[in-house]
Amino acid sequence: MRHVYIRGIMSLIWIAAAIVSGVSGNIQMAALYVILSGIFLYSACITEKRQKEAKDKGGK
């Protein structure tokens, strides 16, 4: 479960980097950081969903 939290935190860090890049005027890097943040957040959500499904089925 820790890796889900770590991915969520990494997503927040990438969002913060996107905000800083957007404020400084570097739009290309801001877009890249938003995409990276989305990837990390998607990965965390999918992993959490799979873990809940496995737990409901009686697994670990």
C-alpha positions as a printed NumPy array, in Angstrom:
array([[  0.   ,   0.   ,   0.   ],
       [  2.956,   2.313,   0.551],
       [  3.76 ,   2.426,  -3.14 ],
       [  0.268,   3.819,  -3.817],
       [  0.954,   6.663,  -1.391],
       [  4.384,   7.26 ,  -2.89 ],
       [  2.917,   7.479,  -6.391],
       [  0.279,   9.906,  -5.125],
       [  2.929,  12.084,  -3.523],
       [  5.011,  11.995,  -6.704],
       [  1.936,  13.097,  -8.622],
       [  1.549,  16.092,  -6.301],
       [  5.211,  16.974,  -6.784],
       [  4.81 ,  16.905, -10.583],
       [  1.709,  19.11 , -10.309],
       [  3.683,  21.59 ,  -8.194],
       [  6.45 ,  21.581, -10.808],
       [  3.843,  22.211, -13.52 ],
       [  2.466,  25.182, -11.606],
       [  5.924,  26.654, -11.105],
       [  6.783,  26.134, -14.777],
       [  3.483,  27.646, -15.872],
       [  3.979,  30.711, -13.678],
       [  7.515,  31.182, -14.969],
       [  6.254,  31.023, -18.549],
       [  7.695,  27.688, -19.641],
       [  4.495,  26.226, -21.079],
       [  6.085,  23.203, -22.779],
       [  7.607,  21.96 , -19.539],
       [  4.373,  22.68 , -17.661],
       [  2.501,  20.488, -20.138],
       [  5.076,  17.729, -19.737],
       [  4.771,  17.881, -15.948],
       [  0.984,  17.715, -16.129],
       [  1.247,  14.605, -18.3  ],
       [  3.735,  12.999, -15.912],
       [  1.503,  13.837, -12.975],
       [ -1.44 ,  12.227, -14.716],
       [  0.541,   9.081, -15.384],
       [  1.585,   8.775, -11.741],
       [ -1.953,   9.466, -10.501],
       [ -3.475,   6.979, -12.946],
       [ -0.975,   4.335, -11.878],
       [ -1.764,   4.908,  -8.199],
       [ -5.517,   4.697,  -8.788],
       [ -5.298,   1.526, -10.863],
       [ -3.03 ,  -0.158,  -8.307],
       [ -5.324,   0.776,  -5.434],
       [ -8.347,  -0.539,  -7.332],
       [ -6.608,  -3.846,  -8.064],
       [ -5.595,  -4.226,  -4.43 ],
       [ -9.164,  -3.643,  -3.26 ],
       [-10.491,  -6.183,  -5.751],
       [ -7.919,  -8.755,  -4.625],
       [ -8.758,  -8.079,  -0.987],
       [-12.476,  -8.56 ,  -1.689],
       [-11.757, -11.904,  -3.325],
       [ -9.945, -13.097,  -0.218],
       [ -6.416, -12.592,  -1.413],
       [ -3.608, -10.675,   0.197]])
